Amino acid sequence: MIDVQDAGTKRTALREPRLSRAVLGMGSSGLREVMEIASRPGVLSFAVGLPATDLFPREALAAGTAHALRTEPAALQYTLPLRELKEEIVRIMALRGVRCRPEQVFLTSGAQQAMDLLSHLLLDPGGQVVLEEAIYDGIRIAVRRFEPRILTVPTSGDCGIDVDAVAALLSGGARPAFLYLIPESHNPLGASLPLESRQRLAQLARDYRMPLLEDDTYGLLGDAERTLPALRAFEEDWVYYIGSFAKILAPALRVGWTVVPESLIPRLSMLKHAADVDTASIGHRAVAAYLAAGHLPGHLETLRREYRRRRDAMLAALAAHMPAGTRWNRPEAGFYLWVELPRSWDATALLRVAAESEQVAFAPGEAFAATDAASIRHCLRLSFGNCSPERIEEGARRLGRALSRFTPAA
């Protein structure tokens, strides 16, 4: 007699494929786990880097989409990447001090896809990659399938990546496929690189023929007169710029770009074709119409003013509610503050206490560790982009109470 339950178990096992080593080795995303905690009902979240929903230019984007659907028969068809959008991006790049041509602009489905495609383009399995000790989780996901050797360099919330450490790695014989970094309004640290550091990194890239993947997702949110030029402004051949409309228009549009040497565009096109057929989306057309109508300059001023107001609200709230022994930086722009607790504290353990006892959430430093989290386990990232000043004040008050009742492990 056949055991029905046993037979069912065997059938289930037979239906499960043998997964690739690359997928099995990818593990999980620390930030996705944080998001699950932060999305619980009633939790006031500083955890996720969301732009302000109330600042999305919905009406203007809707008008651009409607115009494309009404006047362009190919708007919903398979088509080549949209040159009109590339031309608009060339003008946007000038705002970041970068001169380029449409032929050097490659359109992507957001900055994350740009990281993924450039990793496929440059990185061999088992190759070397240089990352900051604390870095955006998305780049680790993009490279993990290649099982790379990750070389880390120190970084700080005050001045960003340690350029001396990068130079020491290279002079010591390291030959990475690329160095990924966020020079402006760093995620998670909030830091912006000084001018000298940008110039030295550009020189190192030239001297060692090392591509720099410059993630400038937040670069347009800084004060136009005070923000330094993008890294690519100092080096055209070895700095590969990554941009996105996620934080300045809306994430769901899934519109980003990379600026690279023109010779690499055909290879990127083949990689993107394998991923999503490399066709212009309706989102690309909506963004192109929005930009052509001249809406962006005024919208950027609104974003800068409002995010500055929210940053200042968080700085004031932290000063009012954080206990002695904690410190934080003052970012020039972007969405994030980096908070350092006493060295013996574990921010991941604190998150559980804060979410359960005070219904407030943040992203612990461990979620951003390139490799070993020991040096940043006592740190946390606070995101203020999607919170009103009133919510920021309330969240800081809750966080202060959670800190006061948290007992660090001995």
TIZAMAR-626765 format. One record per residue (C-alpha): x, y, z. Coordinates in steps of 0.1 Angstrom, whole numbers, padded with zeros to 4 digits. Layout:
SITE;X;Y;Z
...
This chain:
SITE;0000;0000;0000
SITE;0013;0035;-0009
SITE;0014;0061;0018
SITE;-0004;0091;0003
SITE;0015;0116;0024
SITE;0048;0101;0015
SITE;0039;0100;-0022
SITE;0029;0137;-0021
SITE;0063;0146;-0005
SITE;0081;0127;-0032
SITE;0061;0144;-0059
SITE;0069;0178;-0044
SITE;0106;0170;-0043
SITE;0105;0159;-0080
SITE;0089;0193;-0089
SITE;0117;0213;-0073
SITE;0145;0221;-0098
SITE;0182;0221;-0091
SITE;0190;0257;-0084
SITE;0222;0273;-0097
SITE;0252;0278;-0074
SITE;0250;0315;-0081
SITE;0214;0318;-0068
SITE;0220;0296;-0038
SITE;0250;0318;-0029
SITE;0231;0350;-0031
SITE;0216;0347;0004
SITE;0191;0374;0014
SITE;0190;0412;0015
SITE;0194;0428;0048
SITE;0174;0458;0037
SITE;0144;0436;0026
SITE;0144;0420;0061
SITE;0144;0455;0076
SITE;0115;0465;0053
SITE;0094;0436;0066
SITE;0098;0450;0102
SITE;0092;0486;0091
SITE;0060;0478;0072
SITE;0042;0464;0102
SITE;0009;0482;0109
SITE;0015;0512;0132
SITE;0053;0514;0128
SITE;0067;0548;0121
SITE;0095;0541;0097
SITE;0128;0558;0091
SITE;0141;0526;0076
SITE;0136;0527;0039
SITE;0150;0554;0015
SITE;0117;0564;0000
SITE;0112;0598;-0017
SITE;0082;0619;-0006
SITE;0050;0606;-0022
SITE;0034;0640;-0019
SITE;0061;0655;-0041
SITE;0057;0632;-0071
SITE;0047;0654;-0101
SITE;0017;0632;-0109
SITE;-0003;0656;-0130
SITE;0026;0666;-0153
SITE;0037;0629;-0157
SITE;0001;0620;-0164
SITE;-0001;0647;-0191
SITE;0032;0634;-0207
SITE;0019;0598;-0207
SITE;-0014;0608;-0222
SITE;0003;0629;-0249
SITE;0025;0599;-0259
SITE;-0004;0575;-0260
SITE;-0025;0600;-0280
SITE;0001;0611;-0305
SITE;0027;0584;-0309
SITE;0015;0551;-0325
SITE;0047;0534;-0314
SITE;0044;0543;-0277
SITE;0033;0508;-0268
SITE;0053;0490;-0294
SITE;0087;0473;-0294
SITE;0110;0502;-0303
SITE;0146;0512;-0300
SITE;0158;0532;-0269
SITE;0144;0567;-0270
SITE;0168;0592;-0284
SITE;0147;0621;-0272
SITE;0152;0610;-0236
SITE;0190;0606;-0242
SITE;0191;0642;-0255
SITE;0173;0654;-0224
SITE;0197;0635;-0202
SITE;0227;0651;-0219
SITE;0212;0685;-0207
SITE;0207;0671;-0172
SITE;0243;0658;-0171
SITE;0254;0694;-0177
SITE;0238;0703;-0144
SITE;0263;0679;-0128
SITE;0293;0694;-0146
SITE;0295;0666;-0171
SITE;0298;0670;-0209
SITE;0286;0640;-0229
SITE;0268;0631;-0261
SITE;0235;0610;-0266
SITE;0257;0583;-0281
SITE;0273;0578;-0246
SITE;0240;0576;-0227
SITE;0225;0541;-0222
SITE;0190;0539;-0208
SITE;0182;0514;-0180
SITE;0153;0503;-0159
SITE;0165;0523;-0129
SITE;0200;0526;-0113
SITE;0198;0490;-0100
SITE;0197;0476;-0135
SITE;0226;0498;-0144
SITE;0246;0483;-0116
SITE;0236;0448;-0127
SITE;0245;0454;-0164
SITE;0278;0470;-0156
SITE;0287;0441;-0133
SITE;0280;0417;-0161
SITE;0300;0438;-0184
SITE;0331;0441;-0162
SITE;0332;0413;-0136
SITE;0345;0378;-0142
SITE;0335;0350;-0117
SITE;0359;0352;-0088
SITE;0372;0386;-0098
SITE;0380;0415;-0075
SITE;0356;0444;-0066
SITE;0364;0474;-0043
SITE;0336;0486;-0021
SITE;0334;0509;0009
SITE;0329;0491;0043
SITE;0294;0506;0045
SITE;0276;0507;0011
SITE;0243;0504;-0006
SITE;0229;0469;-0004
SITE;0220;0468;-0041
SITE;0256;0466;-0053
SITE;0262;0436;-0032
SITE;0232;0419;-0047
SITE;0244;0428;-0082
SITE;0279;0413;-0078
SITE;0271;0384;-0055
SITE;0263;0359;-0082
SITE;0298;0363;-0096
SITE;0313;0351;-0062
SITE;0338;0380;-0063
SITE;0366;0387;-0039
SITE;0354;0419;-0023
SITE;0381;0443;-0012
SITE;0369;0469;0013
SITE;0382;0503;0022
SITE;0372;0525;0052
SITE;0346;0552;0048
SITE;0330;0577;0071
SITE;0299;0599;0075
SITE;0321;0630;0075
SITE;0341;0628;0043
SITE;0332;0595;0026
SITE;0356;0569;0011
SITE;0392;0568;0023
SITE;0411;0576;-0009
SITE;0445;0568;0007
SITE;0432;0532;0013
SITE;0422;0529;-0023
SITE;0456;0540;-0034
SITE;0473;0516;-0010
SITE;0452;0487;-0024
SITE;0462;0495;-0060
SITE;0498;0501;-0053
SITE;0499;0468;-0034
SITE;0489;0449;-0065
SITE;0451;0448;-0064
SITE;0435;0448;-0098
SITE;0397;0451;-0093
SITE;0371;0449;-0121
SITE;0358;0482;-0107
SITE;0353;0504;-0077
SITE;0317;0513;-0069
SITE;0310;0544;-0048
SITE;0284;0571;-0041
SITE;0304;0604;-0040
SITE;0273;0626;-0034
SITE;0249;0622;-0005
SITE;0261;0587;0002
SITE;0237;0559;0010
SITE;0238;0551;0039
SITE;0263;0576;0053
SITE;0250;0608;0039
SITE;0285;0620;0032
SITE;0297;0640;0002
SITE;0333;0636;-0011
SITE;0356;0667;-0010
SITE;0369;0681;-0042
SITE;0404;0668;-0036
SITE;0391;0632;-0031
SITE;0372;0633;-0064
SITE;0403;0645;-0083
SITE;0425;0619;-0067
SITE;0401;0591;-0075
SITE;0398;0602;-0111
SITE;0436;0602;-0113
SITE;0438;0567;-0097
SITE;0413;0554;-0122
SITE;0434;0568;-0151
SITE;0467;0555;-0137
SITE;0455;0520;-0130
SITE;0429;0517;-0158
SITE;0402;0509;-0131
SITE;0366;0517;-0139
SITE;0348;0538;-0112
SITE;0311;0531;-0110
SITE;0297;0564;-0098
SITE;0262;0561;-0084
SITE;0249;0597;-0085
SITE;0213;0589;-0076
SITE;0211;0618;-0052
SITE;0234;0643;-0070
SITE;0207;0666;-0083
SITE;0191;0671;-0049
SITE;0220;0692;-0036
SITE;0222;0730;-0037
SITE;0231;0738;-0073
SITE;0256;0764;-0063
SITE;0273;0744;-0035
SITE;0273;0708;-0048
SITE;0305;0697;-0064
SITE;0307;0683;-0100
SITE;0302;0646;-0105
SITE;0332;0624;-0106
SITE;0327;0619;-0143
SITE;0334;0656;-0148
SITE;0371;0648;-0139
SITE;0375;0617;-0160
SITE;0356;0605;-0191
SITE;0372;0572;-0200
SITE;0372;0554;-0166
SITE;0343;0569;-0147
SITE;0310;0552;-0156
SITE;0282;0574;-0143
SITE;0249;0559;-0130
SITE;0218;0582;-0128
SITE;0182;0577;-0120
SITE;0148;0595;-0120
SITE;0136;0574;-0090
SITE;0144;0601;-0064
SITE;0137;0632;-0084
SITE;0105;0620;-0102
SITE;0092;0587;-0090
SITE;0106;0552;-0084
SITE;0079;0533;-0102
SITE;0088;0548;-0135
SITE;0119;0526;-0135
SITE;0139;0550;-0156
SITE;0176;0553;-0152
SITE;0207;0557;-0172
SITE;0245;0552;-0174
SITE;0270;0573;-0192
SITE;0299;0552;-0205
SITE;0324;0553;-0234
SITE;0305;0550;-0266
SITE;0324;0518;-0275
SITE;0307;0499;-0247
SITE;0271;0508;-0257
SITE;0266;0478;-0281
SITE;0278;0454;-0254
SITE;0254;0469;-0229
SITE;0226;0467;-0254
SITE;0232;0429;-0258
SITE;0231;0424;-0221
SITE;0200;0445;-0217
SITE;0183;0427;-0246
SITE;0188;0394;-0227
SITE;0171;0410;-0196
SITE;0142;0429;-0211
SITE;0146;0432;-0249
SITE;0161;0468;-0245
SITE;0130;0485;-0257
SITE;0117;0520;-0249
SITE;0090;0519;-0222
SITE;0060;0541;-0218
SITE;0078;0554;-0187
SITE;0107;0566;-0209
SITE;0083;0585;-0231
SITE;0065;0601;-0201
SITE;0098;0613;-0186
SITE;0110;0626;-0220
SITE;0078;0646;-0224
SITE;0080;0659;-0188
SITE;0116;0671;-0194
SITE;0108;0686;-0228
SITE;0080;0706;-0213
SITE;0106;0723;-0190
SITE;0092;0712;-0156
SITE;0124;0698;-0141
SITE;0142;0730;-0129
SITE;0113;0742;-0108
SITE;0106;0707;-0095
SITE;0142;0703;-0084
SITE;0140;0736;-0064
SITE;0109;0723;-0047
SITE;0126;0690;-0038
SITE;0157;0707;-0025
SITE;0138;0731;-0003
SITE;0115;0704;0011
SITE;0142;0678;0018
SITE;0163;0705;0034
SITE;0134;0713;0057
SITE;0129;0676;0066
SITE;0167;0672;0072
SITE;0167;0702;0095
SITE;0136;0688;0113
SITE;0154;0656;0120
SITE;0186;0673;0131
SITE;0166;0693;0156
SITE;0146;0662;0168
SITE;0177;0642;0174
SITE;0193;0670;0194
SITE;0162;0671;0215
SITE;0156;0634;0221
SITE;0189;0614;0216
SITE;0207;0603;0248
SITE;0243;0611;0257
SITE;0268;0589;0239
SITE;0252;0591;0205
SITE;0264;0612;0176
SITE;0253;0619;0140
SITE;0264;0638;0109
SITE;0249;0666;0090
SITE;0244;0657;0053
SITE;0244;0684;0027
SITE;0216;0668;0008
SITE;0200;0634;0001
SITE;0177;0615;0025
SITE;0200;0600;0052
SITE;0217;0606;0085
SITE;0242;0582;0100
SITE;0239;0577;0137
SITE;0267;0562;0158
SITE;0257;0546;0191
SITE;0282;0535;0218
SITE;0306;0509;0204
SITE;0293;0481;0225
SITE;0257;0484;0212
SITE;0241;0463;0185
SITE;0218;0483;0163
SITE;0201;0452;0149
SITE;0191;0441;0184
SITE;0180;0477;0191
SITE;0157;0476;0160
SITE;0137;0447;0174
SITE;0132;0465;0207
SITE;0123;0498;0190
SITE;0098;0482;0167
SITE;0081;0462;0194
SITE;0081;0486;0223
SITE;0079;0520;0205
SITE;0067;0511;0170
SITE;0096;0530;0153
SITE;0120;0515;0128
SITE;0153;0524;0112
SITE;0180;0506;0091
SITE;0208;0490;0112
SITE;0243;0495;0100
SITE;0247;0458;0096
SITE;0224;0459;0066
SITE;0250;0480;0047
SITE;0282;0460;0055
SITE;0301;0451;0024
SITE;0316;0421;0042
SITE;0323;0422;0079
SITE;0297;0442;0099
SITE;0318;0445;0131
SITE;0329;0481;0125
SITE;0294;0494;0119
SITE;0272;0471;0140
SITE;0267;0500;0164
SITE;0255;0524;0137
SITE;0221;0530;0121
SITE;0207;0549;0092
SITE;0177;0572;0095
SITE;0158;0582;0063
SITE;0138;0614;0065
SITE;0127;0617;0028
SITE;0092;0604;0032
SITE;0083;0618;0066
SITE;0068;0652;0074
SITE;0085;0673;0101
SITE;0057;0663;0125
SITE;0063;0626;0119
SITE;0100;0631;0122
SITE;0096;0647;0156
SITE;0073;0619;0168
SITE;0097;0592;0155
SITE;0127;0607;0171
SITE;0108;0609;0204
SITE;0100;0572;0201
SITE;0135;0563;0192
SITE;0149;0582;0221
SITE;0126;0562;0245
SITE;0137;0529;0229
SITE;0173;0538;0234
SITE;0167;0547;0270
SITE;0152;0512;0277
SITE;0176;0492;0256
SITE;0201;0470;0275
SITE;0232;0462;0254
SITE;0245;0426;0256
SITE;0274;0422;0280
